[in-house]
Amino acid sequence: MTKRFYYSEAKQKVSLKNDYSMKDDTFEYIGMVSENEFNLLLDVLLFKYSDKDISLEQIQKCFKDLRTLMSKLKRK
């Protein structure tokens, strides 16, 4: 099951939602992810950025790179 993935650069927090009801304006919609993809993305972000702040652009790039990798793996 996929969920909506949101990120708040100001709060340095991520959120997964089943619906469209993100009531906090500081969160930006990133895309749809499965829970497994989300967990993998969090592992990559933790490894890559450790305790540093992560920008919205960095989250979006990691998400795009993960999507590209997953698509390539599914085609093989």
Secondary structure, DSSP 8 states (H G I E B T S, - for coil): -EEEEEEETTTTEEEEESSS----TT-EEEEEEEHHHHHHHHHHHHHHHTTS---HHHHHHHHHHHHHHHHHHHH-
